[in-house]
Amino acid sequence: MAERRSDSIPTDTDNADAEVLFERRGHLGVITLNRPRAVNALNAGMVAAMLRRLTAWADDDGVATVLVQGSGERGLCAGGDIVAIYRDILAGGDETAGFWEAEYRLNSLISRYPKPYVAFMDGLVLGGGVGISAHGSVRIVTERTRTGMPETTIGFVPDVGGTLLLARSPGEAGTHAALTGAHLDGADALFLGLADHFVQSEKLADLAAALEHETAEAAVGRFAEKPPASGLEAQRHWIDACYTAGDAEEILRTLRAAGGEAAEAADTIEAKSPTAVKVALASLRRAAGLTLDEALVQEFRVGLRCLAGPDFREGIRAQVVDKDRNPHWRPPTLSEVHAADVERFFAPLGDRELVLLEKETDNA
């Protein structure tokens, strides 16, 4: 039987009650997000612990592969802890900005990790959950996967590198996913380029055991199978035709003229924050051709402007706090969000700019 032991670091992450757990199983380093009641939503402590441990494991010859998974039955990660963000907004604090700085550094590190980084994208994988999985080198979805970037629903914009991931998706499928905030299944994630392999959820435990002593390539190769068809891919005929414009109002007009599923997408987008929709569209268009670090710097600028505006706070209130699902957006219509308003979200932050280190070990 492969050796199993817990590594020790000077934080509270060494006990079973910790919010993120670390283990060594053979030559596999295992990260388990451990907030099952919150669908493993990320907070600052979890991100900091992951950043430290991944930095240490990168230079540890005893770790050949890293696995990230979620505890409980509901999913890998539902995103960032938006209730904590809401409280920070109300308190006028700066904790959210600090959380994003560390989170984006983590996303950057994962994208260039020197060892196979395997993500079990089972169940819910939303927002920040995409950031800790879809930038990895071995991304596995299942028949239970429900993923996406639903930020426009809460008056926010895709972040954690999501603008770049969706900008690189085939045709205009990423634009559709970003503006509608649609939940996508595993086949859709594969089509969009957010994942690499499809494995039945009941086989994940056996795959994890195989990773303890096999290479990631060999183990995944034995368990991966042909995925089901992507419904999103089947919709490309109207998605690619309707989302080509750089103007959100023109996109809605085109969707409504197409009718059917396209018109339903227009209804969905129209219910989102008008400001978030226009800024999300601009973010995707600008992300094309950027590196991940450049996209994260852009997303940080946009995120801080969202924190200062009214819609992010109102969106969280309506969806998560009061749960009345009746947000009052300001301004309430796309036509009232002007080009200059959108442009301000991308202005440099001066000495508040996000600085991403070339090597996280420089700051370990």
C-alpha positions as CSV (number, residue, x, y, z in Angstrom):
1,M,0.0,0.0,0.0
2,A,1.3,3.5,-0.9
3,E,2.5,5.7,2.0
4,R,-0.1,8.1,3.2
5,R,0.8,11.0,5.4
6,S,-0.1,14.6,6.1
7,D,2.5,17.3,5.5
8,S,2.9,19.9,8.2
9,I,2.9,23.6,7.7
10,P,2.7,26.4,10.3
11,T,-1.0,27.1,9.8
12,D,-4.3,25.5,11.0
13,T,-4.5,23.4,7.8
14,D,-3.2,20.2,9.5
15,N,-6.4,19.1,11.2
16,A,-9.5,17.5,9.8
17,D,-11.5,20.6,10.6
18,A,-9.3,22.8,8.4
19,E,-10.8,24.5,5.3
20,V,-8.2,23.0,3.0
21,L,-6.4,19.7,3.6
22,F,-3.0,18.5,2.3
23,E,-1.8,15.0,2.1
24,R,1.1,13.0,0.6
25,R,-0.1,9.7,-0.9
26,G,2.9,7.9,-2.5
27,H,4.3,10.4,-5.0
28,L,0.9,12.2,-5.2
29,G,0.3,15.5,-3.4
30,V,-3.4,15.9,-2.6
31,I,-5.2,19.2,-2.0
32,T,-8.8,18.8,-0.7
33,L,-11.0,21.8,-0.4
34,N,-12.9,21.2,2.8
35,R,-15.9,23.5,3.1
36,P,-18.6,21.1,1.9
37,R,-21.5,23.1,3.3
38,A,-20.4,26.1,1.2
39,V,-19.6,23.9,-1.8
40,N,-15.9,24.5,-0.9
41,A,-16.1,28.2,-1.7
42,L,-12.7,29.8,-1.5
43,N,-11.6,32.3,1.1
44,A,-8.4,34.1,1.8
45,G,-7.0,31.5,4.2
46,M,-7.6,28.7,1.7
47,V,-5.9,30.5,-1.1
48,A,-2.9,31.5,1.0
49,A,-2.5,27.9,2.2
50,M,-2.7,26.5,-1.4
51,L,-0.2,29.0,-2.6
52,R,2.3,28.1,0.1
53,R,1.9,24.4,-0.4
54,L,2.1,24.4,-4.1
55,T,5.2,26.5,-4.0
56,A,6.8,24.0,-1.6
57,W,5.7,20.9,-3.6
58,A,7.1,22.4,-6.8
59,D,10.6,21.8,-5.4
60,D,9.8,18.6,-3.6
61,D,11.3,15.6,-5.4
62,G,8.9,13.3,-3.4
63,V,5.9,14.8,-5.2
64,A,5.5,13.9,-8.8
65,T,1.9,14.9,-9.4
66,V,-0.6,17.2,-7.6
67,L,-4.3,16.5,-7.4
68,V,-7.0,19.1,-6.3
69,Q,-10.4,17.9,-5.4
70,G,-13.4,19.0,-3.3
71,S,-14.9,17.4,-0.2
72,G,-18.6,16.4,0.0
73,E,-20.9,15.5,-2.8
74,R,-21.8,18.8,-4.3
75,G,-18.7,19.8,-6.2
76,L,-15.1,20.9,-6.4
77,C,-15.7,24.6,-5.7
78,A,-18.6,27.0,-6.1
79,G,-16.3,30.0,-6.5
80,G,-15.1,32.7,-4.1
81,D,-16.9,33.4,-0.9
82,I,-19.2,36.1,-2.1
83,V,-20.9,36.5,1.3
84,A,-17.5,37.5,2.7
85,I,-17.1,39.9,-0.2
86,Y,-20.5,41.4,0.5
87,R,-19.7,42.0,4.1
88,D,-16.3,43.6,3.1
89,I,-18.1,45.9,0.7
90,L,-20.6,47.0,3.3
91,A,-17.7,47.6,5.8
92,G,-15.8,49.6,3.2
93,G,-12.8,47.3,3.7
94,D,-9.9,46.2,1.5
95,E,-10.0,42.5,2.3
96,T,-11.5,41.5,-1.1
97,A,-8.7,43.2,-3.0
98,G,-6.2,41.4,-0.9
99,F,-8.0,38.1,-1.5
100,W,-8.0,38.6,-5.3
101,E,-4.3,39.5,-5.3
102,A,-3.5,36.2,-3.7
103,E,-6.1,34.3,-5.7
104,Y,-4.7,35.6,-9.0
105,R,-1.2,34.7,-8.0
106,L,-2.5,31.2,-7.3
107,N,-4.1,31.0,-10.7
108,S,-0.9,32.2,-12.4
109,L,1.2,29.6,-10.5
110,I,-1.2,26.8,-11.4
111,S,-0.9,27.7,-15.1
112,R,2.8,27.3,-15.1
113,Y,3.2,24.5,-12.5
114,P,6.2,22.4,-13.2
115,K,4.5,19.1,-12.4
116,P,1.2,17.6,-13.6
117,Y,-1.6,19.4,-11.8
118,V,-4.7,17.2,-11.9
119,A,-8.1,18.8,-11.2
120,F,-11.2,16.7,-10.5
121,M,-13.9,19.1,-11.9
122,D,-16.7,17.1,-10.5
123,G,-20.1,18.6,-9.5
124,L,-20.2,22.4,-9.2
125,V,-17.1,24.3,-10.6
126,L,-18.0,27.9,-10.8
127,G,-16.0,31.2,-10.9
128,G,-13.0,30.8,-8.6
129,G,-13.4,27.1,-8.9
130,V,-12.6,27.4,-12.6
131,G,-9.5,29.4,-11.6
132,I,-8.0,26.6,-9.6
133,S,-8.8,23.9,-12.1
134,A,-9.0,25.1,-15.7
135,H,-5.5,26.6,-15.7
136,G,-4.1,23.2,-14.7
137,S,-2.4,20.7,-17.0
138,V,-4.8,17.8,-16.5
139,R,-8.4,18.8,-16.2
140,I,-11.0,16.1,-15.7
141,V,-14.8,16.5,-15.9
142,T,-17.5,14.0,-15.2
143,E,-21.2,13.4,-15.9
144,R,-21.9,15.5,-12.8
145,T,-19.9,18.6,-13.8
146,R,-21.8,21.9,-13.8
147,T,-19.4,24.7,-14.6
148,G,-19.3,28.2,-15.9
149,M,-18.6,31.9,-15.1
150,P,-21.9,33.3,-13.8
151,E,-20.6,36.6,-12.7
152,T,-22.9,38.9,-14.7
153,T,-25.8,37.5,-12.6
154,I,-24.4,39.3,-9.6
155,G,-23.2,42.4,-11.3
156,F,-19.6,41.3,-11.7
157,V,-17.4,40.2,-14.6
158,P,-15.6,36.9,-15.2
159,D,-12.2,36.9,-13.5
160,V,-9.6,34.3,-12.3
161,G,-8.4,34.3,-15.9
162,G,-11.9,33.4,-17.1
163,T,-11.9,36.2,-19.7
164,L,-8.9,34.7,-21.4
165,L,-10.2,31.1,-21.2
166,L,-13.5,32.2,-22.8
167,A,-11.9,34.4,-25.3
168,R,-9.9,31.4,-26.5
169,S,-13.0,29.2,-26.8
170,P,-14.2,28.1,-30.3
171,G,-16.0,30.8,-32.3
172,E,-18.3,32.9,-30.1
173,A,-19.2,30.2,-27.6
174,G,-17.1,31.8,-24.9
175,T,-18.9,35.1,-25.4
176,H,-22.3,33.4,-25.1
177,A,-21.1,31.6,-21.9
178,A,-19.8,34.9,-20.3
179,L,-22.8,37.1,-21.1
180,T,-25.5,34.5,-20.2
181,G,-23.6,33.1,-17.2
182,A,-24.9,29.7,-18.3
183,H,-24.1,26.6,-16.3
184,L,-22.4,24.1,-18.6
185,D,-21.9,20.3,-18.4
186,G,-18.7,18.4,-18.7
187,A,-19.1,18.0,-22.5
188,D,-19.5,21.7,-22.9
189,A,-16.4,22.4,-20.7
190,L,-14.4,20.1,-23.0
191,F,-15.8,21.9,-26.1
192,L,-14.9,25.3,-24.6
193,G,-11.4,24.2,-23.8
194,L,-11.9,24.4,-20.0
195,A,-11.1,20.7,-19.6
196,D,-9.2,17.8,-21.2
197,H,-10.7,14.5,-20.2
198,F,-14.0,12.9,-19.3
199,V,-14.1,10.3,-16.5
200,Q,-17.2,8.8,-14.8
201,S,-17.5,10.2,-11.3
202,E,-17.7,6.7,-9.7
203,K,-14.2,6.1,-11.0
204,L,-12.5,9.2,-9.6
205,A,-11.4,7.4,-6.3
206,D,-9.8,4.7,-8.3
207,L,-8.1,7.2,-10.5
208,A,-6.8,9.1,-7.5
209,A,-5.4,5.8,-6.1
210,A,-3.6,5.2,-9.5
211,L,-2.1,8.6,-9.4
212,E,-0.3,7.7,-6.2
213,H,2.2,5.4,-8.1
214,E,1.6,6.0,-11.9
215,T,2.3,9.0,-14.0
216,A,-0.6,11.3,-14.6
217,E,-0.5,10.5,-18.4
218,A,-0.7,6.7,-17.8
219,A,-3.4,6.8,-15.1
220,V,-5.7,9.2,-16.8
221,G,-5.2,7.4,-20.1
222,R,-6.7,4.2,-18.5
223,F,-9.7,5.9,-17.0
224,A,-10.7,8.5,-19.6
225,E,-13.5,7.8,-22.0
226,K,-15.4,9.4,-24.8
227,P,-17.6,12.2,-23.6
228,P,-21.2,12.7,-24.5
229,A,-22.0,15.3,-27.2
230,S,-21.9,19.0,-26.2
231,G,-25.2,20.8,-26.4
232,L,-23.3,24.1,-26.6
233,E,-21.3,22.8,-29.7
234,A,-24.7,21.9,-31.3
235,Q,-25.8,25.5,-30.9
236,R,-22.8,27.0,-32.7
237,H,-24.7,27.7,-35.9
238,W,-26.6,30.6,-34.2
239,I,-24.1,31.4,-31.5
240,D,-21.3,32.3,-33.9
241,A,-23.7,34.3,-36.1
242,C,-25.2,36.3,-33.3
243,Y,-22.3,37.2,-31.0
244,T,-19.8,38.7,-33.5
245,A,-20.6,42.3,-32.7
246,G,-18.5,44.3,-30.2
247,D,-21.7,46.1,-29.0
248,A,-24.0,44.4,-26.5
249,E,-27.1,46.0,-27.8
250,E,-26.4,44.8,-31.3
251,I,-25.8,41.3,-30.0
252,L,-29.3,41.4,-28.3
253,R,-30.9,42.7,-31.5
254,T,-29.3,39.9,-33.5
255,L,-30.3,37.2,-31.0
256,R,-33.9,38.4,-31.0
257,A,-34.1,38.4,-34.7
258,A,-32.8,34.8,-34.8
259,G,-35.6,33.7,-32.6
260,G,-35.9,30.4,-30.7
261,E,-32.9,29.5,-28.4
262,A,-31.2,32.7,-29.5
263,A,-34.1,34.9,-28.3
264,E,-34.1,33.0,-25.0
265,A,-30.4,33.9,-24.6
266,A,-31.3,37.5,-25.2
267,D,-33.9,37.4,-22.4
268,T,-31.3,35.9,-20.1
269,I,-28.7,38.5,-20.9
270,E,-31.2,41.3,-20.5
271,A,-31.9,40.3,-16.9
272,K,-28.2,40.6,-16.0
273,S,-26.5,43.8,-14.8
274,P,-26.3,46.0,-17.9
275,T,-22.9,47.4,-16.7
276,A,-21.5,43.9,-16.1
277,V,-22.7,42.7,-19.5
278,K,-21.0,45.6,-21.4
279,V,-17.8,45.4,-19.3
280,A,-17.7,41.6,-19.7
281,L,-18.0,41.8,-23.4
282,A,-15.2,44.5,-23.6
283,S,-13.1,42.3,-21.3
284,L,-13.4,39.3,-23.5
285,R,-12.6,41.3,-26.6
286,R,-9.5,42.9,-25.0
287,A,-8.3,39.5,-23.5
288,A,-7.8,38.0,-27.0
289,G,-4.1,37.9,-27.5
290,L,-3.1,38.5,-23.9
291,T,-1.1,36.2,-21.7
292,L,-2.8,34.9,-18.6
293,D,-0.9,37.3,-16.3
294,E,-1.9,40.2,-18.5
295,A,-5.5,39.1,-18.4
296,L,-5.3,38.8,-14.6
297,V,-4.0,42.3,-14.3
298,Q,-6.9,43.5,-16.5
299,E,-9.4,41.6,-14.4
300,F,-8.0,43.1,-11.2
301,R,-8.6,46.6,-12.6
302,V,-12.1,45.7,-13.5
303,G,-12.8,43.9,-10.2
304,L,-11.7,46.9,-8.1
305,R,-14.0,49.2,-10.2
306,C,-16.9,46.7,-9.7
307,L,-16.3,46.8,-5.9
308,A,-16.7,50.5,-6.0
309,G,-19.9,50.5,-8.1
310,P,-23.4,49.7,-7.0
311,D,-24.3,46.6,-9.1
312,F,-21.9,44.0,-7.5
313,R,-23.2,44.7,-4.0
314,E,-26.8,44.7,-5.3
315,G,-26.3,41.5,-7.2
316,I,-24.9,39.6,-4.2
317,R,-27.7,40.9,-2.1
318,A,-30.4,39.8,-4.5
319,Q,-29.0,36.4,-5.3
320,V,-27.3,35.3,-2.0
321,V,-28.2,37.5,0.9
322,D,-31.9,38.4,0.7
323,K,-32.5,35.8,-2.2
324,D,-35.4,37.9,-3.6
325,R,-33.8,37.4,-7.1
326,N,-34.9,41.0,-7.9
327,P,-31.8,43.1,-8.3
328,H,-32.2,46.8,-9.0
329,W,-29.4,47.6,-11.4
330,R,-27.9,51.1,-11.8
331,P,-28.2,52.1,-14.6
332,P,-31.1,49.7,-15.4
333,T,-30.7,49.4,-19.2
334,L,-27.8,48.7,-21.7
335,S,-28.5,52.0,-23.5
336,E,-27.7,53.9,-20.4
337,V,-24.2,52.4,-20.0
338,H,-22.1,54.5,-22.2
339,A,-18.7,53.7,-23.8
340,A,-16.9,56.1,-21.5
341,D,-18.5,54.3,-18.5
342,V,-17.1,51.0,-19.7
343,E,-13.7,52.5,-20.5
344,R,-13.2,53.6,-17.0
345,F,-13.2,50.0,-15.7
346,F,-9.9,49.4,-17.6
347,A,-8.0,52.4,-16.5
348,P,-4.6,51.7,-14.8
349,L,-4.6,51.6,-11.0
350,G,-1.3,53.4,-10.5
351,D,0.4,52.0,-7.4
352,R,-2.5,49.7,-6.7
353,E,-1.8,47.7,-9.9
354,L,-1.6,43.9,-9.5
355,V,2.0,42.7,-9.7
356,L,2.4,39.0,-10.5
357,L,5.8,37.4,-9.7
358,E,7.5,35.4,-12.3
359,K,8.3,32.8,-9.7
360,E,6.2,32.4,-6.5
361,T,9.3,31.0,-4.8
362,D,10.6,34.6,-4.8
363,N,7.9,35.5,-2.3
364,A,7.7,32.2,-0.3
